[in-house]
Amino acid sequence: MQTETKSKYQAPALEKGLDILEYLSQQSVPVSQTEIAVSLNKSSNEIYRMLVCLEDRGYIIRDEVSSKYKLSLKLYHLSHQHSVIDELRTAAIYLMEELSSEVREACHMSIIYHDKVMVVLHSRSPEPIALSIEEGNLFPVALTASGKVLLAYMKPEAASALLQKDNDYIKFSAEQKDDFKETLKQIKAKGYYLKQSEFADGIVDVSVPVGNEKTGVNACLTISRLHTKTAVHKEKDELIIVAMKKYAQKIQKKIGLI
């Protein structure tokens, strides 16, 4: 849809076509030319040529009987000609290295893969002693900071379906499940997760989201740091959270999510 802020370099015809595609992507059933025009605050004549063009190029389909429009699968196929994970890795690798250099801690990026948390990228700490989580490792969803953040920012139905298959979550008592769901709500409210690791002793996990249910990209940045004797924990945790949110925003911007 049209945004409130306009670029000084405008392309009205292109914007009109994108408005139509974005509108159709939100519709569960085919819609008429008139419905599209009204929703976009345009006249039917104003969008007619654009609809014809989009149909000719295969981006939308017009029903022969009702003459109503819907999206084709062309955008889907185009988007899958490259890997979202490759895009994330390319966008994040240098920024994560900058983050690790700034906070002096190793950092890793995770996604959900086959109902587990999978580490897809990591950056090392410049410090001689630090915890590093290597790429390719799989971890339980319900017991990890990354898993909780990923669940918190998934669509509710998808998160629920995933938890029904999670062996750790299934073993939780009713009270534990309620506490778990409350934790997910708090993560969304705060925009981060910070807690002693439930997966290993002596470790504090800090995790922030990269993307959300609206963008369709669901990844997170996590720092799992050792509680060393010399660290000022509370102050450092606060600095880490601020830095992680900053770099998560930079990654999202680099892949076009902002």
Beta strands, then each sheet from edge to edge (+ up, - down):
strand 1: 60-62
strand 2: 69-71
strand 3: 107-113
strand 4: 116-123
strand 5: 138-139
strand 6: 193-196
strand 7: 203-210
strand 8: 219-226
sheet 1: 1+ 2-
sheet 2: 5+ 4- 3+ 8- 7+ 6-
end
